[in-house]
Amino acid sequence: PTLEGDAEVILTAIDTLKEIGLTGFRIDIGQVNFFKCIIEEIALPEEDKNQIEQFVMQKNIASLENFLKDKPIEEELKRLLISTPMLYGNVEKVLKETEQFPLDQKAKEAVMEVKRVYEMIRDYGYEEYVSLDLGLVQDLDYYTGIVFKIFAKDMGYIIGSGGRYDNLIKEFGEEECATGFAFQINRIAQILRSKEELPFWHENYIVLAYEEKLRKEAYALSKILRRADYTVEMDLKNSDEAELLQYAAKRGFAFVWKLMDADRVKVADIKKNTVNILPLEECLIVFGMEEE
């Protein structure tokens, strides 16, 4: 239930992305109570407040300014609302810009929370990955504090998001504080693949083919391979050899094994484009195991 918890999950996200080889990313950190404090001061219908929230979320400043033009809102508050989507970017710059606005105590506390989380991340040496965004409004309303979104540089879309949601778990019967995040795995994989940084060939993946009369032997062989940490996909369609090779290449499987009889196996190495028929016992030794 502390800001250290918020900082830790953000650091975990950074470490994870670095570990898989993705360095071109940025994490924008905000605090949902900053905008909530501002919008609560406005005596407008909920429908209008929701529209303002949408404009802020989209950073649609022109539409926001036009929408607020004739609304009965104090000029200072109106100026703050219009400026909120622009309270974004370099941490020191954003913090300095907030000083020009007459914020209430809760809004000031929200700013201080973001500042403290940033300082923790800076202490870890990861400040280069972080920006502030006090106009960050999550489209899920269960967030209660620090929130963040992760962007891929030069890609223009979100690859992850998260934040604190202290009141959510009690809906399921437990009083617990919580903070976390989720990645858009498909988008991350797309980025790595486009940079040719995503490992494609799975060296321990095997497609195992067999004729019906050799089903028993094939299942026994699959157990041996799986116990040796190979991932084995059985060919259940009785595909021809060309289909198997094409399928394995598309999926990134390194090998296709075809059980010829109880004692021989045809091994196709997809990367090397070689095919050899080997005694099963010899094949198991080559692949680092003994026949049982």
N, C-alpha and C positions, 0 to 999 in steps of 0.2 A: 504493500500500500504506500510506497514511497516513490519519489522522483528517481531514485536509484534504479528502481524496477523498470521505469519507463526508459531510462538511459540504457539499461542492460539489453532490452529487446531490440532497440535500435542498433546497438553495437553488434548484437547477434546477427541482425539482418546484413549489416555491412560485412562482417566476417564471412558470412555464408556466400555472399555474392563475390567477394574477393577469392574465396576458396575455389569456386567453380570457374574462375578466370574472367569474371565480368568486372571491369574497372570503370567503364564509362557510365556511371550512374550518379544520381543526386537524390538526397532525401530532404524533403521539405517538412519542417516541423512547425506545428501550430498548437493552439489550445482552444477547444470548442467553447469554453466559457467566455473568451474574449468577445466573440460575436454575440453570444447569448446575452451578455450584459448590456451591450449596445441596443440590441433589438428590443429588450424588455423595457427600455426607457421610452419607447415610442408608443403613443396612443393611436394605433391603427388597427383595422380589422386583421384577423389571422391570415386571411387570404392575401392581403397586401404584404404582410410580414413574410409569408412564404415566397412571394414573388421577389421580394428584396433578397431573400436568402439564395434563391436560384441565380439571380444576377451576380451576387458576390461569389458564389461557388464557380460560376462560369467566367468570372473576372470580366464580365461584360459591363465595363464602366460607362460607356455611352448610353446604353439602355437604362442602367441604374440611375444615372444623372437625370435622364429625361423622365423616368418614372417618379423620382422624388421632387421634381421641379415644383409641382403645385400641391404637394402634401403639407399638411399643417405640422411641420417639424421645425424645432429650433435650428437656426442656421449653423451653429457650432456642431450640433449632432448630425445634421445633414452633411456637413463637410467631412465629419469623421466617417460616416457610412460610405460616402463616395471614395474616400481615401483608403478604406479598409482593404479592397482587393489589391491595392498598390503597396501595402505594407509587407513587402516581399523581397527576398534576395539576401544580400550580405547581412550577416547578423548585426554587426555594430551599426551599420547604416539604418536598419529597420528599428533597432532599439532607440536610436537617436530621434528618428522621425516620430515615434510614439510620444515623445516628451512634449510635443507641441499641442497635444490634445488634452482636454480636461477629462481624464478617465476617472471613473468611480473606483472604489477600493477593490472590488472584485475583478475588474478589468486589469488593474495594476498587478494584482496577484497572479492573474493568468499570464501576463507578460513576464513576470519574474520567474514563473515556473519554466517557461520556455527558455529563458536565459540560463537558468541553473542546469537544465538538461543539456543545453549546448555546452556549457562549461565542463560538464562531466565527459562529454564526447571529446571535447578538445583535450582534456587531460589524458585521454587514451590515445591521442594523436590522429584522430579521424575527422578533424574539423573540415578538411577539404571536401568531404562528401556531403556536408550539411548546409542547408539554407533555412531561413526563417520564413514563415508564411502565416501572418496573423489573420489573413483572410481565408485560411483553410477551413472549409466547412464540409464535413463528411455527410454523404447522403444517407447514412444509417444513423438514426437518432439515439442509439443506445450508448454512444461514446460520452464519457464524462470528464475528460481532462486532456492530457497530451494526446495529439493525433499526428499522424505523418503519412506522407505518400512518397513512393519511390519511383523515380522517373529514369528511363534510359536516355542518356544524352544522344542527341542527333536522331532519336527515333520518334519523339513527340508523343509517347503514350506511357501510361502507368504500368509498372511491372510488379507493384506490390503496395500494400497499405496496411495501416494498423493504428493502434492507440489503446487508451485505457477505457475499460467498460465495467466499472465497479458495480453497477446495479443490475447487470444482466443475469448473472449466475443465480441470484436469489429467485428469479422467475422459475428456476428448476429445483428449488428447495434448499439451496445452500447460500449462506451469507459469506461471500468471498470477494475480495478485491481481485482484479484481473487486468492484465495488459498483454498484448500480443500482436501478431501480424500474419499476413498471408501473402504468398507470392503468386503471380500469374505465370505458372510454370511454362505454358505453351509459348508465351511471349519471350521469356528468357531463353528458352531453347531456340526459338527463331533467331534471336540476336546472335547467340553463340554459333549457330549454324551458318548465318550469313557472314560471320567473320572467320569461318572455318576453324573455330575454337571448340566446337562440340565433338567429343570423341564419338565417331560413328561406328567403327567396327568393334563388335563385342567378341573379344578373343575366346571367351569361355561359353559362347552360345552355339548350340548345335541343333540343326534340324535332322531328325532321325526318321528315315524311311524304311519300309519293310513290306514284304508280301504277306498276305493273310496267313499263309501257312507258318510264317515265322513270328507271329504276333507274340507268343509266349517268350521267345528268345529276345525279341525287341523290348518288351517291358522289363525283362531282367536286366538288359543292357542299360536301359534308361535309369534304373535304380542305381547301378554302379556309377554312372556318370554324374547323377545328381548328388550322390553321397560325396563325390569328389569335387563338389562346388561348380559343376557345369550346369548351365541352364539348357534344358532339353525340350524342344518342341516336337512332338510326334506328328508325323504326316498322316493324318487320319483320312485323307481324301484319295490316297493311292495315286498321287500326282506323277506325271512323267518327269524324267530327269531335267528337261529344260525348264519346266515350271518350277521345280524345286530350286534350281540354281537362281532363277530370276527372283523368286520369292525371298530367298536367303539374302541376296544382294540388296534388295529393296529394304529389308528389315535390319540390315547390318549384322546378320549372323555370319560368323567367320567360317563355319564349316557346314557341309551337308554329308551325313553318313547314310549309306544305303547298305543294309544288312543283306548280304548275298546268300548266305546260308548260316548255319550255326557257328561256323568257324572263320568266316571271311567277311570283311567289310570294305566297301568302296568309300574312300574319303576324298571329298572335293574341297579344296582350299580356295575359298572365294577370292581372297585378296591376291593370292599367287597365281590363280587360274590354273591350278594343277589338279589332276585326278589320279589316285593310286588305289590299287586293290591290295589290301594287307591282311595277313592272318590276324584274327581278332586279338589273340594274346599279344602279338607284337604291337598292334595298334594301341592297346591299352597302356602298354609300357611307354610308347612314344608320347602319349597324352598324360603321362604321369600317374598311372595307377596300375594295379595288378588285377587280373581277372579273379573273381571269387568263385 
